[in-house]
Amino acid sequence: MDFTMDNFINETKQRDNYIKELKNCVHKDGDGFPNIYVDRVWGIIDGLDSKMKDRLLFWFITEHLTIIND
């Protein structure tokens, strides 16, 4: 896919939609510890192309390592 501003905007919107879905796969229990529904996360990520998969995995790992370390 050639780089154009429209492609970039569409890809960013698509990534943001997937991030919203991934956020629904995580919750904190009563003690404040994060719980992740790994099967749902992998179900979402498995259907993606490699570029989007890399971007979402990077976001997911950095976001949730940060939560765990809080």
PDB file of N, CA, C, O and CB in Angstrom:
ATOM      1  N   MET A   1       0.848  -1.169   0.000  1.00  0.00           N
ATOM      2  CA  MET A   1       0.000   0.000   0.000  1.00  0.00           C
ATOM      3  C   MET A   1       0.897   1.237   0.000  1.00  0.00           C
ATOM      4  O   MET A   1       1.802   1.364   0.825  1.00  0.00           O
ATOM      5  CB  MET A   1      -0.967  -0.005   1.222  1.00  0.00           C
ATOM      6  N   ASP A   2       0.637   2.120  -0.915  1.00  0.00           N
ATOM      7  CA  ASP A   2       1.409   3.359  -0.993  1.00  0.00           C
ATOM      8  C   ASP A   2       1.060   4.270   0.170  1.00  0.00           C
ATOM      9  O   ASP A   2      -0.055   4.248   0.692  1.00  0.00           O
ATOM     10  CB  ASP A   2       1.155   4.078  -2.329  1.00  0.00           C
ATOM     11  N   PHE A   3       2.037   5.068   0.560  1.00  0.00           N
ATOM     12  CA  PHE A   3       1.773   6.014   1.630  1.00  0.00           C
ATOM     13  C   PHE A   3       1.054   7.229   1.072  1.00  0.00           C
ATOM     14  O   PHE A   3       1.572   7.940   0.211  1.00  0.00           O
ATOM     15  CB  PHE A   3       3.077   6.429   2.329  1.00  0.00           C
ATOM     16  N   THR A   4      -0.127   7.449   1.569  1.00  0.00           N
ATOM     17  CA  THR A   4      -0.864   8.683   1.320  1.00  0.00           C
ATOM     18  C   THR A   4      -1.454   9.110   2.647  1.00  0.00           C
ATOM     19  O   THR A   4      -1.558   8.306   3.574  1.00  0.00           O
ATOM     20  CB  THR A   4      -1.979   8.498   0.221  1.00  0.00           C
ATOM     21  N   MET A   5      -1.832  10.339   2.739  1.00  0.00           N
ATOM     22  CA  MET A   5      -2.415  10.824   3.985  1.00  0.00           C
ATOM     23  C   MET A   5      -3.720  10.094   4.287  1.00  0.00           C
ATOM     24  O   MET A   5      -4.003   9.794   5.447  1.00  0.00           O
ATOM     25  CB  MET A   5      -2.656  12.340   3.911  1.00  0.00           C
ATOM     26  N   ASP A   6      -4.519   9.804   3.260  1.00  0.00           N
ATOM     27  CA  ASP A   6      -5.775   9.077   3.475  1.00  0.00           C
ATOM     28  C   ASP A   6      -5.520   7.683   4.030  1.00  0.00           C
ATOM     29  O   ASP A   6      -6.204   7.249   4.956  1.00  0.00           O
ATOM     30  CB  ASP A   6      -6.567   8.979   2.169  1.00  0.00           C
ATOM     31  N   ASN A   7      -4.536   6.978   3.468  1.00  0.00           N
ATOM     32  CA  ASN A   7      -4.205   5.646   3.978  1.00  0.00           C
ATOM     33  C   ASN A   7      -3.724   5.713   5.419  1.00  0.00           C
ATOM     34  O   ASN A   7      -4.087   4.869   6.238  1.00  0.00           O
ATOM     35  CB  ASN A   7      -3.138   4.989   3.103  1.00  0.00           C
ATOM     36  N   PHE A   8      -2.915   6.707   5.727  1.00  0.00           N
ATOM     37  CA  PHE A   8      -2.409   6.870   7.086  1.00  0.00           C
ATOM     38  C   PHE A   8      -3.551   7.133   8.066  1.00  0.00           C
ATOM     39  O   PHE A   8      -3.595   6.539   9.143  1.00  0.00           O
ATOM     40  CB  PHE A   8      -1.390   8.015   7.143  1.00  0.00           C
ATOM     41  N   ILE A   9      -4.465   8.012   7.698  1.00  0.00           N
ATOM     42  CA  ILE A   9      -5.603   8.331   8.567  1.00  0.00           C
ATOM     43  C   ILE A   9      -6.484   7.105   8.758  1.00  0.00           C
ATOM     44  O   ILE A   9      -6.910   6.820   9.877  1.00  0.00           O
ATOM     45  CB  ILE A   9      -6.429   9.495   7.981  1.00  0.00           C
ATOM     46  N   ASN A  10      -6.763   6.376   7.680  1.00  0.00           N
ATOM     47  CA  ASN A  10      -7.595   5.174   7.788  1.00  0.00           C
ATOM     48  C   ASN A  10      -6.932   4.114   8.659  1.00  0.00           C
ATOM     49  O   ASN A  10      -7.594   3.473   9.476  1.00  0.00           O
ATOM     50  CB  ASN A  10      -7.884   4.600   6.400  1.00  0.00           C
ATOM     51  N   GLU A  11      -5.629   3.931   8.486  1.00  0.00           N
ATOM     52  CA  GLU A  11      -4.909   2.947   9.286  1.00  0.00           C
ATOM     53  C   GLU A  11      -4.897   3.342  10.761  1.00  0.00           C
ATOM     54  O   GLU A  11      -5.033   2.489  11.637  1.00  0.00           O
ATOM     55  CB  GLU A  11      -3.475   2.787   8.771  1.00  0.00           C
ATOM     56  N   THR A  12      -4.738   4.619  11.028  1.00  0.00           N
ATOM     57  CA  THR A  12      -4.736   5.101  12.409  1.00  0.00           C
ATOM     58  C   THR A  12      -6.107   4.910  13.049  1.00  0.00           C
ATOM     59  O   THR A  12      -6.197   4.502  14.207  1.00  0.00           O
ATOM     60  CB  THR A  12      -4.326   6.583  12.462  1.00  0.00           C
ATOM     61  N   LYS A  13      -7.170   5.200  12.312  1.00  0.00           N
ATOM     62  CA  LYS A  13      -8.527   4.984  12.836  1.00  0.00           C
ATOM     63  C   LYS A  13      -8.763   3.504  13.111  1.00  0.00           C
ATOM     64  O   LYS A  13      -9.343   3.139  14.134  1.00  0.00           O
ATOM     65  CB  LYS A  13      -9.587   5.517  11.845  1.00  0.00           C
ATOM     66  N   GLN A  14      -8.312   2.656  12.191  1.00  0.00           N
ATOM     67  CA  GLN A  14      -8.472   1.218  12.367  1.00  0.00           C
ATOM     68  C   GLN A  14      -7.707   0.748  13.602  1.00  0.00           C
ATOM     69  O   GLN A  14      -8.230  -0.036  14.395  1.00  0.00           O
ATOM     70  CB  GLN A  14      -7.989   0.460  11.114  1.00  0.00           C
ATOM     71  N   ARG A  15      -6.470   1.224  13.770  1.00  0.00           N
ATOM     72  CA  ARG A  15      -5.672   0.867  14.941  1.00  0.00           C
ATOM     73  C   ARG A  15      -6.361   1.318  16.218  1.00  0.00           C
ATOM     74  O   ARG A  15      -6.409   0.570  17.195  1.00  0.00           O
ATOM     75  CB  ARG A  15      -4.274   1.485  14.848  1.00  0.00           C
ATOM     76  N   ASP A  16      -6.894   2.529  16.220  1.00  0.00           N
ATOM     77  CA  ASP A  16      -7.581   3.046  17.401  1.00  0.00           C
ATOM     78  C   ASP A  16      -8.811   2.213  17.743  1.00  0.00           C
ATOM     79  O   ASP A  16      -9.104   2.000  18.919  1.00  0.00           O
ATOM     80  CB  ASP A  16      -7.982   4.500  17.183  1.00  0.00           C
ATOM     81  N   ASN A  17      -9.534   1.740  16.727  1.00  0.00           N
ATOM     82  CA  ASN A  17     -10.691   0.876  16.976  1.00  0.00           C
ATOM     83  C   ASN A  17     -10.262  -0.444  17.609  1.00  0.00           C
ATOM     84  O   ASN A  17     -10.919  -0.939  18.525  1.00  0.00           O
ATOM     85  CB  ASN A  17     -11.452   0.610  15.669  1.00  0.00           C
ATOM     86  N   TYR A  18      -9.158  -1.015  17.122  1.00  0.00           N
ATOM     87  CA  TYR A  18      -8.660  -2.251  17.717  1.00  0.00           C
ATOM     88  C   TYR A  18      -8.185  -2.018  19.146  1.00  0.00           C
ATOM     89  O   TYR A  18      -8.374  -2.874  20.010  1.00  0.00           O
ATOM     90  CB  TYR A  18      -7.523  -2.830  16.872  1.00  0.00           C
ATOM     91  N   ILE A  19      -7.575  -0.872  19.398  1.00  0.00           N
ATOM     92  CA  ILE A  19      -7.122  -0.564  20.757  1.00  0.00           C
ATOM     93  C   ILE A  19      -8.321  -0.479  21.698  1.00  0.00           C
ATOM     94  O   ILE A  19      -8.243  -0.946  22.834  1.00  0.00           O
ATOM     95  CB  ILE A  19      -6.318   0.761  20.784  1.00  0.00           C
ATOM     96  N   LYS A  20      -9.423   0.108  21.247  1.00  0.00           N
ATOM     97  CA  LYS A  20     -10.641   0.153  22.073  1.00  0.00           C
ATOM     98  C   LYS A  20     -11.112  -1.261  22.395  1.00  0.00           C
ATOM     99  O   LYS A  20     -11.501  -1.545  23.528  1.00  0.00           O
ATOM    100  CB  LYS A  20     -11.767   0.942  21.352  1.00  0.00           C
ATOM    101  N   GLU A  21     -11.078  -2.146  21.402  1.00  0.00           N
ATOM    102  CA  GLU A  21     -11.470  -3.537  21.638  1.00  0.00           C
ATOM    103  C   GLU A  21     -10.542  -4.209  22.642  1.00  0.00           C
ATOM    104  O   GLU A  21     -11.000  -4.937  23.522  1.00  0.00           O
ATOM    105  CB  GLU A  21     -11.472  -4.320  20.323  1.00  0.00           C
ATOM    106  N   LEU A  22      -9.234  -3.966  22.514  1.00  0.00           N
ATOM    107  CA  LEU A  22      -8.278  -4.574  23.438  1.00  0.00           C
ATOM    108  C   LEU A  22      -8.459  -4.047  24.855  1.00  0.00           C
ATOM    109  O   LEU A  22      -8.287  -4.796  25.817  1.00  0.00           O
ATOM    110  CB  LEU A  22      -6.852  -4.318  22.968  1.00  0.00           C
ATOM    111  N   LYS A  23      -8.801  -2.783  24.996  1.00  0.00           N
ATOM    112  CA  LYS A  23      -9.039  -2.224  26.332  1.00  0.00           C
ATOM    113  C   LYS A  23     -10.206  -2.926  27.014  1.00  0.00           C
ATOM    114  O   LYS A  23     -10.234  -3.033  28.240  1.00  0.00           O
ATOM    115  CB  LYS A  23      -9.311  -0.713  26.244  1.00  0.00           C
ATOM    116  N   ASN A  24     -11.169  -3.404  26.230  1.00  0.00           N
ATOM    117  CA  ASN A  24     -12.293  -4.145  26.796  1.00  0.00           C
ATOM    118  C   ASN A  24     -11.887  -5.536  27.271  1.00  0.00           C
ATOM    119  O   ASN A  24     -12.653  -6.190  27.978  1.00  0.00           O
ATOM    120  CB  ASN A  24     -13.404  -4.260  25.775  1.00  0.00           C
ATOM    121  N   CYS A  25     -10.705  -5.995  26.900  1.00  0.00           N
ATOM    122  CA  CYS A  25     -10.219  -7.316  27.293  1.00  0.00           C
ATOM    123  C   CYS A  25      -9.464  -7.270  28.620  1.00  0.00           C
ATOM    124  O   CYS A  25      -8.989  -8.301  29.096  1.00  0.00           O
ATOM    125  CB  CYS A  25      -9.320  -7.888  26.204  1.00  0.00           C
ATOM    126  N   VAL A  26      -9.351  -6.099  29.213  1.00  0.00           N
ATOM    127  CA  VAL A  26      -8.566  -5.935  30.431  1.00  0.00           C
ATOM    128  C   VAL A  26      -9.434  -5.273  31.490  1.00  0.00           C
ATOM    129  O   VAL A  26     -10.176  -4.334  31.199  1.00  0.00           O
ATOM    130  CB  VAL A  26      -7.281  -5.098  30.165  1.00  0.00           C
ATOM    131  N   HIS A  27      -9.339  -5.758  32.700  1.00  0.00           N
ATOM    132  CA  HIS A  27     -10.021  -5.092  33.805  1.00  0.00           C
ATOM    133  C   HIS A  27      -9.185  -5.261  35.057  1.00  0.00           C
ATOM    134  O   HIS A  27      -8.354  -6.166  35.142  1.00  0.00           O
ATOM    135  CB  HIS A  27     -11.457  -5.658  34.013  1.00  0.00           C
ATOM    136  N   LYS A  28      -9.405  -4.396  36.023  1.00  0.00           N
ATOM    137  CA  LYS A  28      -8.713  -4.517  37.301  1.00  0.00           C
ATOM    138  C   LYS A  28      -9.690  -5.104  38.308  1.00  0.00           C
ATOM    139  O   LYS A  28     -10.852  -4.702  38.373  1.00  0.00           O
ATOM    140  CB  LYS A  28      -8.158  -3.135  37.788  1.00  0.00           C
ATOM    141  N   ASP A  29      -9.203  -6.061  39.093  1.00  0.00           N
ATOM    142  CA  ASP A  29     -10.062  -6.660  40.103  1.00  0.00           C
ATOM    143  C   ASP A  29     -10.129  -5.751  41.328  1.00  0.00           C
ATOM    144  O   ASP A  29      -9.593  -4.643  41.311  1.00  0.00           O
ATOM    145  CB  ASP A  29      -9.552  -8.065  40.492  1.00  0.00           C
ATOM    146  N   GLY A  30     -10.778  -6.211  42.378  1.00  0.00           N
ATOM    147  CA  GLY A  30     -10.966  -5.414  43.582  1.00  0.00           C
ATOM    148  C   GLY A  30      -9.681  -4.974  44.246  1.00  0.00           C
ATOM    149  O   GLY A  30      -9.653  -3.943  44.918  1.00  0.00           O
ATOM    150  N   ASP A  31      -8.615  -5.739  44.069  1.00  0.00           N
ATOM    151  CA  ASP A  31      -7.324  -5.384  44.660  1.00  0.00           C
ATOM    152  C   ASP A  31      -6.511  -4.457  43.765  1.00  0.00           C
ATOM    153  O   ASP A  31      -5.420  -4.032  44.145  1.00  0.00           O
ATOM    154  CB  ASP A  31      -6.527  -6.636  44.951  1.00  0.00           C
ATOM    155  N   GLY A  32      -7.024  -4.142  42.592  1.00  0.00           N
ATOM    156  CA  GLY A  32      -6.311  -3.255  41.680  1.00  0.00           C
ATOM    157  C   GLY A  32      -5.369  -3.957  40.730  1.00  0.00           C
ATOM    158  O   GLY A  32      -4.657  -3.302  39.968  1.00  0.00           O
ATOM    159  N   PHE A  33      -5.352  -5.297  40.762  1.00  0.00           N
ATOM    160  CA  PHE A  33      -4.478  -6.036  39.850  1.00  0.00           C
ATOM    161  C   PHE A  33      -5.157  -6.195  38.495  1.00  0.00           C
ATOM    162  O   PHE A  33      -6.350  -6.493  38.437  1.00  0.00           O
ATOM    163  CB  PHE A  33      -4.115  -7.421  40.438  1.00  0.00           C
ATOM    164  N   PRO A  34      -4.415  -6.000  37.402  1.00  0.00           N
ATOM    165  CA  PRO A  34      -5.019  -6.142  36.085  1.00  0.00           C
ATOM    166  C   PRO A  34      -5.241  -7.611  35.730  1.00  0.00           C
ATOM    167  O   PRO A  34      -4.401  -8.466  36.009  1.00  0.00           O
ATOM    168  CB  PRO A  34      -4.145  -5.473  35.030  1.00  0.00           C
ATOM    169  N   ASN A  35      -6.365  -7.877  35.122  1.00  0.00           N
ATOM    170  CA  ASN A  35      -6.667  -9.196  34.580  1.00  0.00           C
ATOM    171  C   ASN A  35      -6.874  -9.036  33.086  1.00  0.00           C
ATOM    172  O   ASN A  35      -7.581  -8.132  32.642  1.00  0.00           O
ATOM    173  CB  ASN A  35      -7.926  -9.835  35.267  1.00  0.00           C
ATOM    174  N   ILE A  36      -6.260  -9.907  32.319  1.00  0.00           N
ATOM    175  CA  ILE A  36      -6.316  -9.808  30.866  1.00  0.00           C
ATOM    176  C   ILE A  36      -6.961 -11.073  30.314  1.00  0.00           C
ATOM    177  O   ILE A  36      -6.554 -12.186  30.648  1.00  0.00           O
ATOM    178  CB  ILE A  36      -4.897  -9.596  30.261  1.00  0.00           C
ATOM    179  N   TYR A  37      -7.970 -10.890  29.468  1.00  0.00           N
ATOM    180  CA  TYR A  37      -8.589 -12.022  28.788  1.00  0.00           C
ATOM    181  C   TYR A  37      -7.744 -12.348  27.562  1.00  0.00           C
ATOM    182  O   TYR A  37      -8.008 -11.858  26.464  1.00  0.00           O
ATOM    183  CB  TYR A  37     -10.077 -11.711  28.389  1.00  0.00           C
ATOM    184  N   VAL A  38      -6.729 -13.179  27.765  1.00  0.00           N
ATOM    185  CA  VAL A  38      -5.732 -13.441  26.727  1.00  0.00           C
ATOM    186  C   VAL A  38      -6.359 -14.070  25.490  1.00  0.00           C
ATOM    187  O   VAL A  38      -5.964 -13.742  24.371  1.00  0.00           O
ATOM    188  CB  VAL A  38      -4.636 -14.347  27.268  1.00  0.00           C
ATOM    189  N   ASP A  39      -7.323 -14.962  25.664  1.00  0.00           N
ATOM    190  CA  ASP A  39      -7.931 -15.600  24.496  1.00  0.00           C
ATOM    191  C   ASP A  39      -8.632 -14.578  23.610  1.00  0.00           C
ATOM    192  O   ASP A  39      -8.583 -14.692  22.385  1.00  0.00           O
ATOM    193  CB  ASP A  39      -8.922 -16.678  24.934  1.00  0.00           C
ATOM    194  N   ARG A  40      -9.280 -13.590  24.201  1.00  0.00           N
ATOM    195  CA  ARG A  40      -9.923 -12.541  23.404  1.00  0.00           C
ATOM    196  C   ARG A  40      -8.888 -11.660  22.718  1.00  0.00           C
ATOM    197  O   ARG A  40      -9.073 -11.261  21.569  1.00  0.00           O
ATOM    198  CB  ARG A  40     -10.837 -11.684  24.284  1.00  0.00           C
ATOM    199  N   VAL A  41      -7.803 -11.358  23.419  1.00  0.00           N
ATOM    200  CA  VAL A  41      -6.736 -10.542  22.826  1.00  0.00           C
ATOM    201  C   VAL A  41      -6.166 -11.248  21.604  1.00  0.00           C
ATOM    202  O   VAL A  41      -6.045 -10.645  20.538  1.00  0.00           O
ATOM    203  CB  VAL A  41      -5.614 -10.259  23.859  1.00  0.00           C
ATOM    204  N   TRP A  42      -5.813 -12.533  21.753  1.00  0.00           N
ATOM    205  CA  TRP A  42      -5.233 -13.264  20.623  1.00  0.00           C
ATOM    206  C   TRP A  42      -6.247 -13.462  19.513  1.00  0.00           C
ATOM    207  O   TRP A  42      -5.875 -13.497  18.340  1.00  0.00           O
ATOM    208  CB  TRP A  42      -4.698 -14.615  21.079  1.00  0.00           C
ATOM    209  N   GLY A  43      -7.529 -13.593  19.861  1.00  0.00           N
ATOM    210  CA  GLY A  43      -8.558 -13.704  18.835  1.00  0.00           C
ATOM    211  C   GLY A  43      -8.621 -12.466  17.958  1.00  0.00           C
ATOM    212  O   GLY A  43      -8.812 -12.563  16.746  1.00  0.00           O
ATOM    213  N   ILE A  44      -8.459 -11.304  18.573  1.00  0.00           N
ATOM    214  CA  ILE A  44      -8.451 -10.047  17.820  1.00  0.00           C
ATOM    215  C   ILE A  44      -7.179  -9.937  16.981  1.00  0.00           C
ATOM    216  O   ILE A  44      -7.239  -9.610  15.796  1.00  0.00           O
ATOM    217  CB  ILE A  44      -8.568  -8.837  18.777  1.00  0.00           C
ATOM    218  N   ILE A  45      -6.040 -10.209  17.592  1.00  0.00           N
ATOM    219  CA  ILE A  45      -4.749  -9.997  16.939  1.00  0.00           C
ATOM    220  C   ILE A  45      -4.492 -11.002  15.818  1.00  0.00           C
ATOM    221  O   ILE A  45      -3.879 -10.651  14.810  1.00  0.00           O
ATOM    222  CB  ILE A  45      -3.633 -10.079  17.962  1.00  0.00           C
ATOM    223  N   ASP A  46      -4.946 -12.239  15.974  1.00  0.00           N
ATOM    224  CA  ASP A  46      -4.683 -13.269  14.962  1.00  0.00           C
ATOM    225  C   ASP A  46      -5.234 -12.929  13.584  1.00  0.00           C
ATOM    226  O   ASP A  46      -4.658 -13.340  12.577  1.00  0.00           O
ATOM    227  CB  ASP A  46      -5.263 -14.574  15.410  1.00  0.00           C
ATOM    228  N   GLY A  47      -6.319 -12.198  13.518  1.00  0.00           N
ATOM    229  CA  GLY A  47      -6.928 -11.899  12.228  1.00  0.00           C
ATOM    230  C   GLY A  47      -6.339 -10.707  11.497  1.00  0.00           C
ATOM    231  O   GLY A  47      -6.840 -10.334  10.436  1.00  0.00           O
ATOM    232  N   LEU A  48      -5.299 -10.105  12.026  1.00  0.00           N
ATOM    233  CA  LEU A  48      -4.752  -8.880  11.442  1.00  0.00           C
ATOM    234  C   LEU A  48      -3.580  -9.159  10.509  1.00  0.00           C
ATOM    235  O   LEU A  48      -2.945 -10.212  10.580  1.00  0.00           O
ATOM    236  CB  LEU A  48      -4.313  -7.931  12.541  1.00  0.00           C
ATOM    237  N   ASP A  49      -3.307  -8.194   9.634  1.00  0.00           N
ATOM    238  CA  ASP A  49      -2.102  -8.304   8.815  1.00  0.00           C
ATOM    239  C   ASP A  49      -0.880  -8.031   9.693  1.00  0.00           C
ATOM    240  O   ASP A  49      -1.016  -7.518  10.804  1.00  0.00           O
ATOM    241  CB  ASP A  49      -2.153  -7.314   7.604  1.00  0.00           C
ATOM    242  N   SER A  50       0.298  -8.367   9.205  1.00  0.00           N
ATOM    243  CA  SER A  50       1.500  -8.325  10.053  1.00  0.00           C
ATOM    244  C   SER A  50       1.837  -6.914  10.530  1.00  0.00           C
ATOM    245  O   SER A  50       2.289  -6.745  11.663  1.00  0.00           O
ATOM    246  CB  SER A  50       2.685  -8.897   9.297  1.00  0.00           C
ATOM    247  N   LYS A  51       1.631  -5.914   9.703  1.00  0.00           N
ATOM    248  CA  LYS A  51       1.957  -4.538  10.111  1.00  0.00           C
ATOM    249  C   LYS A  51       1.059  -4.086  11.256  1.00  0.00           C
ATOM    250  O   LYS A  51       1.544  -3.535  12.244  1.00  0.00           O
ATOM    251  CB  LYS A  51       1.816  -3.569   8.918  1.00  0.00           C
ATOM    252  N   MET A  52      -0.251  -4.315  11.132  1.00  0.00           N
ATOM    253  CA  MET A  52      -1.180  -3.908  12.184  1.00  0.00           C
ATOM    254  C   MET A  52      -0.965  -4.756  13.430  1.00  0.00           C
ATOM    255  O   MET A  52      -1.067  -4.258  14.552  1.00  0.00           O
ATOM    256  CB  MET A  52      -2.639  -4.025  11.698  1.00  0.00           C
ATOM    257  N   LYS A  53      -0.670  -6.031  13.234  1.00  0.00           N
ATOM    258  CA  LYS A  53      -0.396  -6.917  14.364  1.00  0.00           C
ATOM    259  C   LYS A  53       0.795  -6.399  15.170  1.00  0.00           C
ATOM    260  O   LYS A  53       0.745  -6.360  16.399  1.00  0.00           O
ATOM    261  CB  LYS A  53      -0.127  -8.357  13.872  1.00  0.00           C
ATOM    262  N   ASP A  54       1.856  -6.006  14.486  1.00  0.00           N
ATOM    263  CA  ASP A  54       3.038  -5.462  15.169  1.00  0.00           C
ATOM    264  C   ASP A  54       2.706  -4.200  15.944  1.00  0.00           C
ATOM    265  O   ASP A  54       3.141  -4.035  17.084  1.00  0.00           O
ATOM    266  CB  ASP A  54       4.145  -5.170  14.163  1.00  0.00           C
ATOM    267  N   ARG A  55       1.946  -3.316  15.336  1.00  0.00           N
ATOM    268  CA  ARG A  55       1.594  -2.056  16.004  1.00  0.00           C
ATOM    269  C   ARG A  55       0.746  -2.313  17.248  1.00  0.00           C
ATOM    270  O   ARG A  55       0.976  -1.704  18.293  1.00  0.00           O
ATOM    271  CB  ARG A  55       0.839  -1.127  15.035  1.00  0.00           C
ATOM    272  N   LEU A  56      -0.230  -3.211  17.140  1.00  0.00           N
ATOM    273  CA  LEU A  56      -1.099  -3.478  18.282  1.00  0.00           C
ATOM    274  C   LEU A  56      -0.380  -4.239  19.384  1.00  0.00           C
ATOM    275  O   LEU A  56      -0.590  -3.963  20.565  1.00  0.00           O
ATOM    276  CB  LEU A  56      -2.318  -4.255  17.837  1.00  0.00           C
ATOM    277  N   LEU A  57       0.459  -5.185  19.016  1.00  0.00           N
ATOM    278  CA  LEU A  57       1.223  -5.896  20.044  1.00  0.00           C
ATOM    279  C   LEU A  57       2.150  -4.949  20.785  1.00  0.00           C
ATOM    280  O   LEU A  57       2.286  -5.043  22.004  1.00  0.00           O
ATOM    281  CB  LEU A  57       2.029  -7.037  19.423  1.00  0.00           C
ATOM    282  N   PHE A  58       2.789  -4.040  20.063  1.00  0.00           N
ATOM    283  CA  PHE A  58       3.654  -3.052  20.707  1.00  0.00           C
ATOM    284  C   PHE A  58       2.847  -2.206  21.683  1.00  0.00           C
ATOM    285  O   PHE A  58       3.276  -1.996  22.817  1.00  0.00           O
ATOM    286  CB  PHE A  58       4.339  -2.154  19.655  1.00  0.00           C
ATOM    287  N   TRP A  59       1.679  -1.716  21.255  1.00  0.00           N
ATOM    288  CA  TRP A  59       0.833  -0.917  22.139  1.00  0.00           C
ATOM    289  C   TRP A  59       0.414  -1.734  23.356  1.00  0.00           C
ATOM    290  O   TRP A  59       0.516  -1.268  24.491  1.00  0.00           O
ATOM    291  CB  TRP A  59      -0.408  -0.405  21.385  1.00  0.00           C
ATOM    292  N   PHE A  60      -0.059  -2.956  23.111  1.00  0.00           N
ATOM    293  CA  PHE A  60      -0.584  -3.786  24.196  1.00  0.00           C
ATOM    294  C   PHE A  60       0.492  -4.079  25.235  1.00  0.00           C
ATOM    295  O   PHE A  60       0.240  -3.980  26.436  1.00  0.00           O
ATOM    296  CB  PHE A  60      -1.148  -5.098  23.640  1.00  0.00           C
ATOM    297  N   ILE A  61       1.672  -4.434  24.786  1.00  0.00           N
ATOM    298  CA  ILE A  61       2.758  -4.757  25.719  1.00  0.00           C
ATOM    299  C   ILE A  61       3.178  -3.527  26.511  1.00  0.00           C
ATOM    300  O   ILE A  61       3.320  -3.601  27.732  1.00  0.00           O
ATOM    301  CB  ILE A  61       3.964  -5.333  24.963  1.00  0.00           C
ATOM    302  N   THR A  62       3.377  -2.410  25.845  1.00  0.00           N
ATOM    303  CA  THR A  62       3.815  -1.213  26.572  1.00  0.00           C
ATOM    304  C   THR A  62       2.737  -0.709  27.513  1.00  0.00           C
ATOM    305  O   THR A  62       3.045  -0.271  28.621  1.00  0.00           O
ATOM    306  CB  THR A  62       4.204  -0.110  25.596  1.00  0.00           C
ATOM    307  N   GLU A  63       1.499  -0.760  27.100  1.00  0.00           N
ATOM    308  CA  GLU A  63       0.397  -0.287  27.940  1.00  0.00           C
ATOM    309  C   GLU A  63       0.247  -1.142  29.190  1.00  0.00           C
ATOM    310  O   GLU A  63       0.088  -0.615  30.291  1.00  0.00           O
ATOM    311  CB  GLU A  63      -0.910  -0.286  27.151  1.00  0.00           C
ATOM    312  N   HIS A  64       0.297  -2.453  29.023  1.00  0.00           N
ATOM    313  CA  HIS A  64      -0.011  -3.319  30.151  1.00  0.00           C
ATOM    314  C   HIS A  64       1.196  -3.653  31.004  1.00  0.00           C
ATOM    315  O   HIS A  64       1.030  -4.052  32.156  1.00  0.00           O
ATOM    316  CB  HIS A  64      -0.627  -4.576  29.662  1.00  0.00           C
ATOM    317  N   LEU A  65       2.387  -3.507  30.488  1.00  0.00           N
ATOM    318  CA  LEU A  65       3.547  -3.569  31.377  1.00  0.00           C
ATOM    319  C   LEU A  65       3.557  -2.343  32.274  1.00  0.00           C
ATOM    320  O   LEU A  65       3.975  -2.414  33.430  1.00  0.00           O
ATOM    321  CB  LEU A  65       4.867  -3.666  30.568  1.00  0.00           C
ATOM    322  N   THR A  66       3.096  -1.216  31.738  1.00  0.00           N
ATOM    323  CA  THR A  66       2.986   0.005  32.540  1.00  0.00           C
ATOM    324  C   THR A  66       1.946  -0.180  33.637  1.00  0.00           C
ATOM    325  O   THR A  66       2.182   0.210  34.781  1.00  0.00           O
ATOM    326  CB  THR A  66       2.619   1.212  31.651  1.00  0.00           C
ATOM    327  N   ILE A  67       0.799  -0.769  33.307  1.00  0.00           N
ATOM    328  CA  ILE A  67      -0.246  -0.992  34.315  1.00  0.00           C
ATOM    329  C   ILE A  67       0.265  -1.919  35.408  1.00  0.00           C
ATOM    330  O   ILE A  67       0.045  -1.666  36.592  1.00  0.00           O
ATOM    331  CB  ILE A  67      -1.518  -1.583  33.665  1.00  0.00           C
ATOM    332  N   ILE A  68       0.943  -2.988  35.017  1.00  0.00           N
ATOM    333  CA  ILE A  68       1.432  -3.958  35.996  1.00  0.00           C
ATOM    334  C   ILE A  68       2.469  -3.321  36.910  1.00  0.00           C
ATOM    335  O   ILE A  68       2.528  -3.645  38.096  1.00  0.00           O
ATOM    336  CB  ILE A  68       2.028  -5.184  35.291  1.00  0.00           C
ATOM    337  N   ASN A  69       3.285  -2.423  36.376  1.00  0.00           N
ATOM    338  CA  ASN A  69       4.332  -1.796  37.174  1.00  0.00           C
ATOM    339  C   ASN A  69       3.845  -0.632  38.016  1.00  0.00           C
ATOM    340  O   ASN A  69       4.611  -0.120  38.833  1.00  0.00           O
ATOM    341  CB  ASN A  69       5.423  -1.330  36.285  1.00  0.00           C
ATOM    342  N   ASP A  70       2.604  -0.190  37.851  1.00  0.00           N
ATOM    343  CA  ASP A  70       2.084   0.929  38.657  1.00  0.00           C
ATOM    344  C   ASP A  70       1.951   0.558  40.110  1.00  0.00           C
ATOM    345  O   ASP A  70       1.530   1.383  40.921  1.00  0.00           O
ATOM    346  CB  ASP A  70       0.739   1.386  38.131  1.00  0.00           C
TER     347      ASP A  70
END
